[in-house]
Amino acid sequence: MKCPSCQTETAGGKFCPNCGASLAGAACRSCNAKLLPGARFCTQCGTATRAVVAAQNRLPWLIAGGAILVAALALVLPALRGDGGPATNAPFDGTAATGALPPLTGTTREQADRLFNRIMQERETGNIDQARFFAPMAIQAYQAAEPLDADGYYHLSLIHIVAGDFDAARRAAQQILSLEPQHLLGLAAAAEAALAAGDTAGADQAWGRYLDALQTERAKQKPEYLDHGTMLSRYGASAADERARAAYTMRSPGDRL
């Protein structure tokens, strides 16, 4: 006879040897009610049949296999693309790095931060396609690690920029600013997102707020400020350049000479 669920030819019995679905004469292991052929749940008490239990038992192995696949792709793909090999997991400070990406072990947030570092390093070295390849994995990792702190939303905003979703990048920056309106990472992320979206006025406004808050905020010595010290200095220079450009643009043609 054929299994009503997977169509495998069977030699009889109460359950399919391939998928575990019930065959003729099978009974619920909980309430002993007769199971319909191919049933995955008892219609009387809702208890799962062997097919469902087997699938649930395989789930942890499938998840582990997926994590291994992600790590393998992180190691192998750069070599296949001939881009000189993957980068290390050193904290992002705006400089490129070489070496191998460590396995995606640890907490979900730690995995997300590793992916962020990799994406930023790839972007710095001009490997935009590689950075975009890792962006969806990193976004999912940060979403799984919620609720995020300011540092996490800053990372998420920059990743959305790499992925080309500027509205999502702005929303992530706003998550920071809704709690701390003068937070430097929130203002920098908002400026970056606006600039990427072509909103020059929005970027100028965010950079202006950044410069106004820079001295006071950096004096607070927040952990995320210390971690991103190099980037904060870069942002300060960019903000100053944008303010000078905006001031020059507002001058009359005669005054510009």
FENGI-V618062 format. One record per residue. N is the residue number from 1. RES is the residue in one letter. OMEGA is omega in whole degrees, 0 to 359 (NA if undefined). Layout:
N|RES|OMEGA ; N|RES|OMEGA
//
This chain:
1|M|179 ; 2|K|175 ; 3|C|180 ; 4|P|183 ; 5|S|184 ; 6|C|177 ; 7|Q|177 ; 8|T|176 ; 9|E|180 ; 10|T|178 ; 11|A|182 ; 12|G|183 ; 13|G|184 ; 14|K|182 ; 15|F|180 ; 16|C|180 ; 17|P|183 ; 18|N|184 ; 19|C|178 ; 20|G|180 ; 21|A|182 ; 22|S|173 ; 23|L|181 ; 24|A|176 ; 25|G|180 ; 26|A|181 ; 27|A|178 ; 28|C|181 ; 29|R|181 ; 30|S|184 ; 31|C|177 ; 32|N|176 ; 33|A|180 ; 34|K|179 ; 35|L|175 ; 36|L|178 ; 37|P|181 ; 38|G|184 ; 39|A|176 ; 40|R|177 ; 41|F|177 ; 42|C|180 ; 43|T|181 ; 44|Q|184 ; 45|C|177 ; 46|G|180 ; 47|T|181 ; 48|A|175 ; 49|T|183 ; 50|R|182 ; 51|A|181 ; 52|V|179 ; 53|V|179 ; 54|A|179 ; 55|A|179 ; 56|Q|179 ; 57|N|180 ; 58|R|187 ; 59|L|180 ; 60|P|179 ; 61|W|178 ; 62|L|178 ; 63|I|179 ; 64|A|179 ; 65|G|178 ; 66|G|179 ; 67|A|179 ; 68|I|180 ; 69|L|179 ; 70|V|180 ; 71|A|180 ; 72|A|178 ; 73|L|180 ; 74|A|182 ; 75|L|190 ; 76|V|188 ; 77|L|180 ; 78|P|180 ; 79|A|179 ; 80|L|181 ; 81|R|177 ; 82|G|182 ; 83|D|174 ; 84|G|176 ; 85|G|182 ; 86|P|183 ; 87|A|180 ; 88|T|181 ; 89|N|179 ; 90|A|180 ; 91|P|184 ; 92|F|176 ; 93|D|178 ; 94|G|179 ; 95|T|180 ; 96|A|179 ; 97|A|180 ; 98|T|181 ; 99|G|185 ; 100|A|176 ; 101|L|179 ; 102|P|177 ; 103|P|182 ; 104|L|179 ; 105|T|179 ; 106|G|182 ; 107|T|178 ; 108|T|180 ; 109|R|178 ; 110|E|177 ; 111|Q|179 ; 112|A|180 ; 113|D|177 ; 114|R|179 ; 115|L|177 ; 116|F|180 ; 117|N|181 ; 118|R|181 ; 119|I|181 ; 120|M|178 ; 121|Q|177 ; 122|E|179 ; 123|R|180 ; 124|E|181 ; 125|T|176 ; 126|G|179 ; 127|N|186 ; 128|I|179 ; 129|D|179 ; 130|Q|179 ; 131|A|180 ; 132|R|179 ; 133|F|183 ; 134|F|186 ; 135|A|181 ; 136|P|178 ; 137|M|181 ; 138|A|179 ; 139|I|179 ; 140|Q|180 ; 141|A|179 ; 142|Y|178 ; 143|Q|178 ; 144|A|182 ; 145|A|180 ; 146|E|3 ; 147|P|183 ; 148|L|172 ; 149|D|182 ; 150|A|180 ; 151|D|180 ; 152|G|179 ; 153|Y|175 ; 154|Y|177 ; 155|H|182 ; 156|L|180 ; 157|S|180 ; 158|L|179 ; 159|I|177 ; 160|H|177 ; 161|I|178 ; 162|V|181 ; 163|A|179 ; 164|G|179 ; 165|D|188 ; 166|F|176 ; 167|D|178 ; 168|A|178 ; 169|A|179 ; 170|R|180 ; 171|R|178 ; 172|A|178 ; 173|A|181 ; 174|Q|176 ; 175|Q|178 ; 176|I|187 ; 177|L|178 ; 178|S|179 ; 179|L|181 ; 180|E|187 ; 181|P|181 ; 182|Q|182 ; 183|H|186 ; 184|L|180 ; 185|L|177 ; 186|G|180 ; 187|L|179 ; 188|A|179 ; 189|A|178 ; 190|A|179 ; 191|A|180 ; 192|E|181 ; 193|A|179 ; 194|A|180 ; 195|L|180 ; 196|A|180 ; 197|A|180 ; 198|G|180 ; 199|D|184 ; 200|T|180 ; 201|A|178 ; 202|G|179 ; 203|A|179 ; 204|D|180 ; 205|Q|181 ; 206|A|179 ; 207|W|177 ; 208|G|177 ; 209|R|179 ; 210|Y|181 ; 211|L|181 ; 212|D|184 ; 213|A|192 ; 214|L|186 ; 215|Q|182 ; 216|T|183 ; 217|E|182 ; 218|R|178 ; 219|A|181 ; 220|K|175 ; 221|Q|178 ; 222|K|181 ; 223|P|181 ; 224|E|175 ; 225|Y|179 ; 226|L|180 ; 227|D|184 ; 228|H|183 ; 229|G|180 ; 230|T|181 ; 231|M|179 ; 232|L|177 ; 233|S|177 ; 234|R|180 ; 235|Y|179 ; 236|G|178 ; 237|A|179 ; 238|S|180 ; 239|A|179 ; 240|A|178 ; 241|D|181 ; 242|E|179 ; 243|R|178 ; 244|A|180 ; 245|R|180 ; 246|A|180 ; 247|A|180 ; 248|Y|181 ; 249|T|183 ; 250|M|180 ; 251|R|177 ; 252|S|181 ; 253|P|180 ; 254|G|181 ; 255|D|183 ; 256|R|182 ; 257|L|NA
//
